[in-house]
Amino acid sequence: IHNTTAYRMAQSFGINSPDCKAVDLYYDGVYRGNYLLSEKVQIGEGRVNIDKLESRNEDANTDKDLDKLATATGANKYGDIYRYVTGMNTPEKYDGGYLLELDNAYYKSERSYFITSTGVAFVVKSPENCSKEEMIFISEYVEELVSASVNGGVCPYNEKSVWDYIDLKSLSRFFVLQETVSNADSFASST
């Protein structure tokens, strides 16, 4: 009930959110309970409307099975640790199309992630397999945002405002929704 209410409120706030439906589950002729069947958060029209970097990665690596390539760790210019996929070709354009999840609990089981200077871990959900260049780009971008947010709204590395990184209207809607529905995971994990 809580998740259904939160999704419906998000939609009324103008936030794209997964569609969901309560279902009674039966298998092997036995009732197994009531569940919430929900769409997966993913990139696409009517979903998270951003460039699909996953497709560009696949096009740049047609001769490779990205899921079978090894991973390695590195550190960006701010000292933040990240994990990336080795042996990948990086597409020419990789400055957009990242779907991130704040995930302090399970990030180590993922193929591509980074940890900011504040200790917050982000998993790159799409593209799932990120090259070193992609991880450097996205981890430094988010670090600059984080640094701006904890330093009076200005990034000490480049003097950019926090509002150069965040859409105020979108963030406001999201924040009000999380507070209204008392989402315990919000800004902590699974976000």
N, C-alpha and C positions, 0 to 999 in steps of 0.2 A: 504494500500500500504506500509506503514511504517513497520508494523509487518511482512508482507510477505518478504520484502526486508531484514529485520533483520534476519529472520529465514534462508533465502537462504544464506546470508553472513555467518551466524554461521556454516552452513553445509560446506561452502567452506573453513572455518577456521579449519575444523576438529572437530567441536563441535556438539555433538548429540543435535538436536533441534526438536521440534514438526513439523510434516508434516502439511501442511495447503493447503487450496484451497478456492478461492473466489467462493461464491455461490449466486445465486439470489433466495431469499426466497419468496415462495407463500404459503399461507394457506387460507382456505375458499375461494379459487379462486381469492384472492386479492394479488397483488404484495406488499411485505412488505419491500423490500430493498435488498441491496447487503451486505453480511456479510462474514467474514472470518471464515470458519469452520476449527478448529484446533484440533490436538491431545492434550490430557491432559498430563501434565508432570507427569510421574509416573515411578516407579521402574520396570525394566524388561530388557530382552535381546534386544539390539538395542535401548534402552531408557536410563534411568539412571541406569547404570550397577553396582549396589551394592547389598549386601546381602539383602534379604527380611525379615527384622525383624518382619514385620506385621505377617507373617506366623508363625514364632517362638512364637510370643505372643498368637496367636490363638491356637496353639498346647498346650501351657502351661495353657490355660484357656478354655478347651473344654466344661466345665460345666457352663460357664458364658456368658452372653450377655454383652460384654465390653462397648457397647454404652449406656447401661442403668446404669452402675456403676457411683457413685458420683465422683466429682472431689474435690481436696483440693489444697492448696498452701503450699509451704515450701521455705526454703532458703538453698542454697548449702554452702560449707565451705568458699566460697568467699563472701557470703552475697547476692548473686543474687537470686531473687525471681523466682520461677517456679510453674506451675500448672501441676498436675499429676492426674491419675485416681486411686482411692482408691479400695482396695479389689482385685487387680490383682495379679496373680502369675507371677513372673519374670522368663523368660527362663534362662537356665544356661549360654548361650552365648548372651550377649547384647551389645557388644562393637563395633558393626558396623551395618550399614543398616539404617541410619537416613537420611531422606529427609527433609531438613529444608527450610523454606521460611522466609526471612527478611520481617517482616510485622509490621510496627509501627502503622498502621491504624486500623486493625481489629483483632488483636491478642487476645483480651479479649473474643471474641466469640468462640474461639477454645478450644478444650479439653486439649491439651498439648502445653505449651509454656514456654519460659523463657526470662528474661530480663538481659542483660549484665551490667557490671559496667559502661559502656558508655551510658546506656539508650536505647540501641538498642534491640528491641523485635524480637525474632525468634519463629515461629510456627513450631512444628514438624508435617509435613504433612503426613509422614509415619515413624513409625506406628502412626496412629491418636490417639490411646489410649496408653499412656506410663505409666509404673509403676513408683513409687517413685525412685527406683534404677536406672531405665533408665534415668529419668530426671536429677538425680544427675550426672550421668556419662556424658551425652551430654552437660548439661549446664556448668559443670566444664571444659570439653574439649574446648568448644568454648570460655569460659572466659580466659583460658590460651592462646589461639590463639590471642584473642583481646588484652590481656595484653602484649603479645610479640610484637604485631604490634604497640602499642602506647608507648613502652618503648625501642626504638632503636633496635627492632628485637629480643630481648631476654626476655623470660617470667621471671618476678621477683620471681614467686612462685617455679620454678623448673629449671631455667637456660636453658631451651630448646629454640632453635632458632625458629623463625616464620616459617622457612622452614621445621621444623619437623612436622608441622601441615598442610602446604599448598603445593600443587604441583605447582611449579613455571610456568611450561609450560602451564598448564591448566588455571591458574589464568591470565597469560599474554594474552592468546587468548581471554578469557572472557572480560578482561579489555579493550583491544583494540577494540573489537566488540562493547561494550557499549559506548565507546567514539566516535567511528565512526558513529554509528547510532543515537547518541545524545539521549540515553534512559534516560528520566527524572526520572524514577523510580529506575534506577540502584543505588545500595548502599544506597537507601533511603527507599524504600518499594516495595513490590511485586517482590522481587528478590530471 
